[in-house]
Structures are given as structure tokens and as C-alpha cells.
Amino acid sequence: MPTTVLGRALARQRRDLLPTMLSPAADVIDLGGDDLESATPPDVRAAVITAMEDHECDHYTRRPGLAPLCQAVTDFLGDFGVEINPNDGVVITGGVQEARFVALRALASGKSVYLPQPGPTIPYRAAAQFAGATLHYFDPEGELPLAHEGVLVLANPNPATGQVVPGRTMDRLAAWINESDLTVVADETAAPLLRSGVPYAPFASWPGMGDVVVTLGSFAWTPGLDAWQVAWLAGPRRLTTDLRDLKQAITICSPAASQYAALAGMKQRNHDPRARDERHVEAVCALLDRLQIPYAEPHTVAFVLADTRTLGDDAAVVAEALRYGLRLVAGSTFGMSGTIRITATGRRLHEGLDRLEQVFMALKQEPRR
């Protein structure tokens, strides 16, 4: 069967993201991935089963998405003062990657796309290629590019690093957006993973941003819901109309079962279901503290960024970890050379941390080149 442009782009993304593996039979623990390993909650499963038994999944849903699900998205944004019409301002997508591809294809076709670094370069590189757009990387703390009528992709919290963009930087970018007449795709899919006490507000709630921002969100407010591959795009009608039409042309609508799972998950979003993951983050930080390895204060329950410059090049640290059957991600892959990303989720975290300690101890004993 011939491959599609989108299929080839996704395959390249997966190949670029993963480091060289050991043999298939090797016992490798992945502490570098971005998939959160957790089972679907029983009440979410029960809601989907009920929908199926009631024959609600036997047909296409309303094409932009289930009406109550779209309403739940607008209610969430409304809590931050963002006014969205649930009837024509929300598009439910088949997962985060589809949302990214649809957003750039609809809003940035043939245009310039500006992506702050560090950031999720690989997913948006593929999406920009799909859209025939030109991707420009820049430092949001440095000199901002000369731009006009392009698209800014602002990921906050950063899904590559787990870090929140400082408010002063958001203010600076907002002023630049107004001066440059840019449209914004605010990738806020990592917001459900924020640790308690970390401040957050959708970029669409920033003064003057409501009319130019499309928010890209995730339904992973509860563990396990990310496996259902459902996300959303929301914004003013003048921007979301093209998003809706393109989404419909690609897949008509998102799977009904996934949408009912998301609807059930939305009802739990005000609970704190990630206490276990908070403890996992603390375990990673405790190891780094014990070994006196600096790290950035983690803003989400997903990742901890360790500063490994005293141990050697980040790629060398990743290579050494593979010798111990441990997969990590080098910070240079997302614009933060000299760091490694440690995923704080997963069923084998503590076993992985034992191996990580061995890696660090071995590197500490080796003379630096």
C-alpha cells in the first residue's frame, strides 16, 4: 500500500525521536519517552461501555465534536475568562498530533512558522513540512525575528521540557505578536500535567490575545485518557472554521468512543489524580540531590531536566545509559544542550533510577575528555 505524505512524516518523526536501540531482546527501561503509562480509570471505561450499549457509538458524531464535550472545553477556558462559542469555536481531534498537523495546515500553509527554543521541534517540523510552511527557530529571550502575517507556535507548558514560560516572556511575545500581525497556535497540551502550585493561564486569556489565538489542548486530565487519542482546538470562529473543515475532510469526525471517554474524563478534571506522579518526580529529584547533579525545578509531573555538563556531552551520557539498558533523551534534541530529560512516569521508574545511579556514578569516575 503506498504511503501518504502524513504517514511518511510521522514515521520520520518517530525515527528521529528515538535513539538507537539495543537488540530487540535487550531489557531496556525507557526514562526518556513522552507516553504516560497508566490504565484508563474504571468510571471512564464504564461511561464508554454505556455509550456503546446505548448505540451512541454506532454512527458519526456531530462533526466538530460531541456538543456536551465542546461545551466542556468552553467551560474550561471560560474559567480563565476566555470566551469561546461551543457551536463554532471548538474542534475535537483524533489526538494531539492530528491537532498539530491540522492547525498548521489550515493556518500556516505556505507561510512562516515561528517556534521558540527550546521546544518540541520534531512534531512541528513534520507538521510544517506537511503544510508547506517554513519553520524559523528563535530564542524568546533574545532578539525577536522580523515577522509579518506568519504563525507563532507557543508551547506552554513546554511539552519537550515540562517547563512553564515565564510571565515576562509571555508579555514580551504578546507585544511582538500585535506588532507583527501573527496568528498563534498555543500548544497547551501539557497543562494537565502541571504540579500543584505552578501558576498557569491560557495564552488566549492574555490581554489582546483572544482574537488571534487558537488553543490546542489535551483531555489527559485523568491518567490513562491520553491512550484514547483525543484532543481539541478552540478559538474565534474566523480561525476555527478552516480547522473544522480540514479536520472533516481528513477523518470526518473523531471516534465516538474516544469522545465519550474524554467527556467522562472532563468531569474529573478538578480532582488531583497524579499524586503518584508527584512522588515519582520527588524520587528523581532526590537521586539527583544525592549525587549533587543540578536540575531545573520541575513544573510538571512528566519530566525532570538534569544538568549533565560536568559528566560530559549530553549525547555521550545518553549513549552510556544505553549500555546500562536505560533510554534517556538528550537535551540537544529540543534545544537544551548539556541536559538530559528524565521521564518521571512509568511502571519501572524505581528500577530505572537504580540503573541511572549506576550510569552517573560510572561517568563521575571516568576522566573527562
Summary of the structure (lengths in Angstrom):
residues: 369
radius of gyration: 20.7
end to end distance: 48.8
largest distance: 66.3
contacts: 1215
relative contact order: 0.17
helix: 43%
strand: 14%
